[in-house]
């Protein structure tokens, strides 16, 4: 069962690009933009990450910290962060555990071909760890995603 608005996010979020465990408690007093995306260095995911990078200062002024999540490895995340100059952490959800808890991992279809993948979804989490808003895959606009949140 996927997490919904009003649910508490799990305390342990995962391991970031540097191998450090990320917990909700690390962001006490801050709101979190937890965004799930399919793959590092692909056009849509790069556009989304760059929108959040470009809007990062405004998001921080609004009290948010940004955390990206994909099933890519920590090494892939490090390259993506360096190439796009991203100021936020990326969780390497290689075991898909966090994606499954949030309900962002499942069967997708492209040109009639079915495969398992990540649904591009953003969760806004308040200072108490409660999910206050979910931006669903059909609602996410990658090029202006930061503006959608603010």
C-alpha positions in Angstrom: 0.0 0.0 0.0 1.6 3.3 -1.1 1.9 6.2 1.3 -0.8 8.9 1.0 -1.3 12.5 2.1 -1.6 12.5 5.9 0.7 9.5 6.3 4.0 9.8 8.2 7.1 9.2 6.0 9.5 6.5 7.1 12.3 7.7 9.5 15.1 6.1 7.4 15.0 7.3 3.8 18.0 5.5 2.4 21.7 5.8 1.4 22.9 8.9 -0.5 25.5 9.3 -3.2 28.3 9.4 -0.6 27.1 6.2 1.2 25.6 8.2 4.1 22.3 7.1 5.6 19.7 9.7 5.3 17.0 10.0 8.0 14.0 12.4 8.5 15.6 13.5 11.7 18.5 15.0 9.6 16.0 17.6 8.4 14.3 18.5 11.7 12.4 21.8 11.4 12.5 21.7 7.6 10.0 20.6 5.0 11.2 18.1 2.4 10.7 17.8 -1.3 11.2 14.1 -1.9 11.1 13.4 -5.6 11.3 10.1 -7.3 12.6 10.0 -10.9 13.4 7.1 -13.3 17.1 7.5 -14.3 20.1 9.8 -14.0 21.3 11.7 -17.1 18.1 11.1 -19.2 16.4 14.1 -20.8 13.3 14.4 -18.6 15.1 13.6 -15.4 17.9 16.1 -16.2 15.3 18.8 -16.9 13.5 18.0 -13.6 16.8 18.0 -11.6 17.9 21.3 -13.2 14.6 23.0 -12.5 15.0 22.0 -8.8 18.6 23.2 -8.9 17.7 26.5 -10.5 14.8 27.0 -8.0 16.8 25.6 -5.0 17.3 29.0 -3.3 13.6 29.8 -3.5 12.7 26.4 -2.2 15.1 26.8 0.7 13.6 30.3 1.4 10.2 28.5 1.6 11.7 26.1 4.2 12.3 23.1 1.9 15.2 20.8 1.5 15.3 18.8 -1.8 16.1 15.1 -1.9 16.1 13.1 -5.2 15.5 9.3 -5.3 16.2 6.8 -8.1 17.2 3.2 -8.4 20.6 4.3 -9.9 23.8 3.5 -8.0 25.7 6.0 -5.8 28.4 6.2 -8.4 25.9 7.2 -11.1 24.4 9.8 -8.7 27.8 11.3 -8.0 28.4 11.7 -11.8 24.9 13.2 -12.2 25.4 15.7 -9.4 28.8 16.7 -10.7 27.7 17.0 -14.3 24.5 19.1 -13.5 26.0 20.9 -10.5 23.2 19.7 -8.2 23.1 21.3 -4.7 21.0 18.5 -3.1 21.4 14.9 -2.2 20.3 11.9 -4.2 19.3 8.6 -2.6 20.6 5.4 -4.3 17.5 3.2 -3.9 19.1 0.3 -5.6 17.0 -2.3 -3.7 13.9 -0.3 -4.5 12.8 -0.5 -0.9 11.9 3.2 -0.5 10.3 3.3 -4.0 8.1 0.4 -3.0 7.1 2.0 0.4 6.1 5.2 -1.4 4.4 3.3 -4.3 6.6 4.7 -7.0 7.9 1.4 -8.4 5.7 -0.6 -10.7 4.8 -1.8 -14.2 5.1 0.8 -16.9 4.5 0.6 -20.6 6.3 2.2 -23.5 5.3 1.6 -27.1 3.4 -1.5 -26.0 6.4 -2.9 -24.2 5.8 -3.6 -20.4 8.7 -3.2 -17.9 9.2 -2.3 -14.3 10.3 1.2 -13.4 9.9 4.3 -11.3 6.9 6.5 -11.6 8.0 10.2 -11.5 6.3 11.4 -8.3 7.1 14.1 -5.8 6.1 14.0 -2.1 6.0 17.2 0.0 6.7 16.4 3.6 6.2 18.8 6.5 8.4 19.5 9.5 6.8 16.7 11.5 7.4 14.1 8.7 3.8 14.1 7.4 3.1 13.9 3.7 1.1 17.1 2.8 1.0 16.9 -1.0 1.7 14.4 -3.7 2.5 15.5 -7.3 1.5 12.5 -9.4 3.3 11.4 -12.6 0.8 12.9 -14.9 1.0 16.3 -13.0 4.8 16.6 -12.9 6.1 19.2 -15.3 9.9 18.5 -15.5 11.0 21.8 -16.9 9.2 23.9 -14.3 9.0 21.5 -11.4 10.4 23.9 -8.8 7.7 26.4 -9.6 5.0 23.7 -9.2 6.2 23.2 -5.6 6.4 26.8 -4.7 
